Amino acid sequence: MAGPTTAERGEQQKLESGPPRLPRLRPRPRTFIILLCAVVLAGAGSVWVLYGSPWLRVEHVSVSGTRVLTEGQVREAADVSLGSPLISVGIDEIEARLRQELPRIDSVDVVRSWPHGIGLKVTERTPVLIVENSGNGGKYVEVDAKGVRFATVSDAPKGVPVLELAVSRSAALRRFPEARLVREAVRVAGDLPAAVARDTGTVKVRSYDSISLELSGGRTVMWGSGEKGSAKARTLTALLKASPGARHFDVSVPTAPASSGS
């Protein structure tokens, strides 16, 4: 038999090699340049809109969350330049200024409110104790739940106990510095039941494990250290109900409480 002809062999090779490949189209230089120019123009336009146009500039500063501070005080301390591009406002710088200028602020959330505003959401510190500052005209220093002394006020806030440090300059004080004792007093104040806290006029600290309360009506409570605060609070609540006529209460050991006096 005769073998395949040349034409037949060519067809066979075409079948084995698969379908013909289409030629790869290369972008024309002119198309590439047009696309590049479009990208550059779009970027430049965006930069101009954000920084150079009058459409996205600071026109107002809103303040929320204040209780003692006024909105005007917060705006003044924030020192936001009206008319400046909104995108260029330094959020971290505003927060730092507010914390430095207004220690009463515990935290602040600064946000851009597009297209024309800056929002300042403030959380103020809440006093849990006050310290009488006899050397400053009888004013009071407010202390928050973190032990931070953050403000001096002329009038004692209602319902906030006075902290009295009756600690001698001894080895005990060197072992537990004043700042530590203040934190323990704050810890005790935070553990007080709401009804007891309202009746507490003074939290007296003699040492780390000798903290007492002076309640309304001349009643006193020996609390001890700041440890086991929740158990002491429950025990004191029960003791006050069981002995309403008592004048002195001891919950320093919550499993063995005592009351006396009438």
QUIMO-V117670 format. One record per residue. N is the residue number from 0. BURIAL is 1 if it has 9 or more other ideal C-beta (glycine too) atoms within 8 Angstrom, else 0. Layout:
n: (N	N)
burial: (BURIAL	BURIAL)
//
This chain:
n: (0	1	2	3	4	5	6	7	8	9	10	11	12	13	14	15	16	17	18	19	20	21	22	23	24	25	26	27	28	29	30	31	32	33	34	35	36	37	38	39	40	41	42	43	44	45	46	47	48	49	50	51	52	53	54	55	56	57	58	59	60	61	62	63	64	65	66	67	68	69	70	71	72	73	74	75	76	77	78	79	80	81	82	83	84	85	86	87	88	89	90	91	92	93	94	95	96	97	98	99	100	101	102	103	104	105	106	107	108	109	110	111	112	113	114	115	116	117	118	119	120	121	122	123	124	125	126	127	128	129	130	131	132	133	134	135	136	137	138	139	140	141	142	143	144	145	146	147	148	149	150	151	152	153	154	155	156	157	158	159	160	161	162	163	164	165	166	167	168	169	170	171	172	173	174	175	176	177	178	179	180	181	182	183	184	185	186	187	188	189	190	191	192	193	194	195	196	197	198	199	200	201	202	203	204	205	206	207	208	209	210	211	212	213	214	215	216	217	218	219	220	221	222	223	224	225	226	227	228	229	230	231	232	233	234	235	236	237	238	239	240	241	242	243	244	245	246	247	248	249	250	251	252	253	254	255	256	257	258	259	260	261)
burial: (0	0	0	0	0	0	0	0	1	0	0	1	0	0	0	0	0	0	0	0	0	0	0	0	0	0	0	0	0	0	0	1	0	0	0	0	0	0	0	0	0	0	0	0	0	0	1	1	1	1	1	0	0	0	0	1	1	1	0	0	1	1	1	0	0	1	0	0	1	0	0	0	1	1	1	0	1	1	0	1	0	0	0	1	1	1	0	0	1	0	1	0	0	1	1	0	1	1	1	0	0	1	0	1	1	0	0	1	0	1	0	1	0	0	0	1	1	1	1	1	1	1	0	1	1	0	1	1	1	1	1	0	1	0	0	0	0	0	1	1	1	1	1	1	0	0	1	0	0	1	1	0	1	0	0	0	1	0	0	1	1	1	1	1	1	0	1	0	0	0	0	1	1	0	0	1	0	0	0	1	1	1	1	1	1	1	1	1	1	1	1	1	0	0	0	1	1	0	1	1	0	1	1	1	1	0	1	1	0	1	1	1	1	1	1	0	0	0	1	1	1	1	1	1	1	1	0	0	1	0	1	1	1	1	1	1	1	1	1	1	0	0	1	0	0	1	1	1	1	1	1	1	0	1	0	0	1	0	1	0	0	0)
//
